[in-house]
Amino acid sequence: MHKNTKYYFINKFETNNIDKQDKQTIIIYRNYSSGNADEKLILKIKNYCKKKRIKFYLSNNIRLAIRLNLDGAYIPSFNNYTKHLSYSLKKNFKIVGSAHNLKEIKIKEIQKVDQIFLSSLFKKNKNYLGINKFKLLSKLTKKEVVTLGGISKKNIKKLKILNQSKFAGISYFE
């Protein structure tokens, strides 16, 4: 993975937001609103991202991401299933996942994710960590940690304090 990788979560397909992204950005489609995954839409996003040379991951459906030959999959913190460990993965297929506390970090390690998105760094919600707790939790795993939560153009420089170059979010990209 690139050193300055950025992960952009999208809930709908809008080409103008994808067009603004550079090659280090990975698009993660979160298809939570509808019960069933819209395979035609996912393929449309995949093909658009491929044309732009941007990697594309699917959230919370590893089997479908593999079947549609996507670049990877994202496992949200609420998903603790390990069924995907029996799947055959292509060489460059990546699995990333999010966590908010030590218990969830250990679950993501059991799920064998390549990177753990640790949140929430800046966004003051029920999962708010702040800089000190983020640093502490990130030291409790050998997995690569990606910052998530409330990252904006104003606070992006604070990531250097944490020695972090990878981050994920929504509002930063829009």
C-alpha positions, 0 to 999 in steps of 0.5 A: 500500500502507498504511504499516504493512502486515504480511504473515502467512504461513500454511501452513494455513487457520485462521479463528481466526488470520485473525480476529485480523488487522487490515486492514493485514495481507496473508495469504500462503498457502504451499502447499509441503506438497502437490505440487498446489495445492488450488484449492478451499482457496485459493478458500475462503481467498480468500473468507474474507479478502475477507469480512474485507477482508484482502488475500490472496496466493498463494505460488509460483504467479503463474499460479494467483493471476491465474486465481483473481483474488487480490490478489497473489503471493509469489515465494520466494527459491528461485524465479528464473523470469521467465515471469510477465513475459509475463502480463497483470496486473490493475491492483492485482495485486502481486508481492512476493518474498524475498531473502537476499543481493545476488544474490537481490535482483538476481533479484527486481529482474529479476522486477519484484517490487513489494517485496523481503522481506529476511531474516533480520533477527532469526532466527538461521538460515543466512540471518541478516543482523542489523541492520547487514547488513540496512541495507547490503543494503536500500540496494542496491536501489531497491525497497521493502524489507520486513523478514522473519525472527524478528520478535516482539512483543518486538523489533518496536520495533527496526524503528523503528531501521531506519526500517521499518514493513512486516514479514512473518512467522509467529510474530508473528501467532500 
